[in-house]
Amino acid sequence: MIRWYGITTGTKLCGIYWNLFGEYYIDLKRKLSFMTFYSGDSGVFRYKLDTVDTKVIKGDFGFIAQLNTKRAQERRPPENFIKMTEIFDANKFNFTRIKKDEMLFEMKCPAEETTARSNDRGDFIVANVSPLEYCHVLLVPKLYACQPQVLTADSLRLALHALLLSGTWKLRVGFNSIGALASVNHLHLHAYYLAHNLPTETLPAEPFAGPCHLVANYPASGFVFQFPPLKRRSEGSLMGELDFFIKDVYTFVDRLQQSDIPHNIFITR
């Protein structure tokens, strides 16, 4: 099972089977490992990330703490924003400017191979040159469409498909809106591997409205969506249920965006 957890400066998913999309399956971890290793040898990264000092903090929640001084010292300075709905500015840093070696690969759905793809359709996985963790990459939906850092239903679907393409629970996907740690105003999500269980994966949640639940007994307020839900709405395969799930989550997130409420999204098994 997979669950999607969300905080208005955080969010969660936890509970779907990767082989649900077996016809699209690749060994994503192997591919990411190879490509990020290759990029490391090519001098793409701003620093070499051999190991990250990690510890579990004692207490009721078991938070994970990591020390990564090189990221703090050597990453690109974050952009300053005035409001959440900043217009994409081609004169500022964006992912159309990255080096060729930072472009790891493009994600394509086999069903789309027989149809014409517009020039801005490409969904790319690019190296994060200032990585937080092992295989830290960025998912950039429709890279050449130059979309601002505002979540779309398509980008949420891409994030879920990427998660399901990995056969391990260690892959996590996240999104930071402007005002909630986003540093670039070009639509992207983060993905990386973390070999630790996180408190957000097993937090108790209370029913709130429809498929949405409230986080309970946690230092931060937040919301939870779980897939597959306890009450199924699609009589067919889980693919149909996934469409309902994406619609539910996006409707909720879009309300936050329309209300100018900064938010984070965290997706995990």
C-alpha positions, 0 to 999 in steps of 0.5 A: 500500500502507498500513502500520500501525505501532505502538510501545508508546508508538507504532504504524503502518499503511501500504498500502491504496487509498482507492478500495477504499471508493469508494462512501463516498468524499468529498473529505475534505481539501477538507471538512476544509480548508473546515470548519477554515477556517470554524472559524478565522474563528469564533474557535473556535481558541485561537490562529491557526496560520498556519505551523509552523516545521518542519525535518528533523533530519540523521542516519540517520532524518530525524526531523521537528521542529516548533516550536509555542510557542502550543500549549505556552502556550495549550492546555487543561492536560492532565488528570492520571491515576492509572491507564490504566483511568480511568472516564469522569467527566462532571464533567470536561472531555469532548467533550459540552461543546464549543461548537457551532462546534467540531463540524465534521461527522458521519461516516455509512456509507451502509449504516447510513442505512436502519437506526435509529441510537441516540442515542450512535452518532454518530461526529463529527469535531471541531476541535482548538482547540489544533492541532498542524498543518494541519487538525488534528481529532479523531475522536470515535467514538460521542461521546454514549456517553461512552467512556473513552480506551480503543481499541475495534475500532469506533474503529479501523475509523473511523480506517481509514475516515477515512484511506481517505476522503482521496486524499492520503498526507499525512493521518495518524491517531493514538491516545494512550492514558492514560499515553502523552500522552492529555490527555482521558479521552473516546475520541478519535483525532487526524488531521492533514495533514503534508507530510513523509515520516516515518521510520516509513513505511519502517522495516525490520521483522522477523517476530515472530508471525503478521501482527505484526512488530517494528521494527528499527534504531530508537531506540524499540521498536515493532510493525508491522502492514501492510495488505494483508498479504503473505499474503492470508486473504480470497478476496474483496475487500479489505473482507474482508481489512480485517476480519482486519486490524482483528481482528489489530490490535485483539487486539494493542492490547487485550492492551496495554490489559489489561496496563496498558501505555501505548501510541501508535498511528500510522496512515499510508500 
